[in-house]
Amino acid sequence: MKPDVHPKYQAVVFQDASSDFAFLTRSTMTSKETIKWEDGKEYPLIKVDISSQSHPFYTGKQKTIDSGGRVDKFRRRYAGAKK
């Protein structure tokens, strides 16, 4: 294998912009912004729009779509239009 082909992993902090939830992990992403973490060290900061703290599936605020009701409404509306 060629040397230096794969990107380097580094510790970064991902922060959810909507809930101010942040977590430290390893990633190949980089950023010019930094944040001081709980251990006193500074890490690159990656801001994200959605995380497990704000996504409807994980928070339990998920909306279920009644597709069966929509289909029935469509069929009733256009039942007489058959030719």
N, C-alpha and C positions, 0 to 999 in steps of 0.2 A: 504494500500500500504506500502511496505517496505521503510524505510527511506534511503536516500543516494543511490538510485538505478539509478536515472537519472544523466547524466553528468551536470556539472555546466556551465552556460553561463557566458562569460566574454567579455569585450570589446576588440576587436582585429582590427588591420589594415591589409587589404588585398592590396597588391601592384602588379600591372601588370608589369611583367619584360620587356615586349616589348614596352610599351608606358609610363612608369613611372607614370601611373594613380594610385591613392591610395584612398581608402575609409575606413571609420571607421564604424564598425558594431559589433553586438554581435554574438559570435560563441562558440562552444564547443572545437574548435581546439586550440592547444597551440603551442608555439614556444620558442626556446631559444633566438632567435633574438628579439630585441626590436627597436622601433623607437619613436622619440619624435614627437608628433602630434601637430596640430595647437593650441590646448588649453594648451600646455606646459607640458602635462603629457606623460609618456612613456607607450606604449602599445606593446603587442607581435606583431611581424610582420610575416605575412604569404605571401609568394611570389607565384603568380600564373602565368601561361603562357598566358592565354587568359581571357580577361574581356570584358565588353561591349564597351570599348574604342578601342579594337583591333580586335574584332570578325568581320568577313566579313559581317555577316547579319546586324549588327548594324551600321557599318561604311558606308554601301552602296556600298562596293566594292565586292559584291557577284557575283560569276560566275554562269551563268545559263547553264545547259548542254542541248545540242540539241539532246535529245534522239531519236526524230523522224527521224532526218537525219541519225543517226547511224543505226537505224533499216532498213531504206530504202537502205542504202549502203550495209548492210548485205544481204538483200533479193536480190538485184541486183547481188551481187557477187556469191551467191549460188543458184540462180534460176535454172540454167541448171543442177545442181547436183541432182535433184530429180530422184528417181528410183522407 
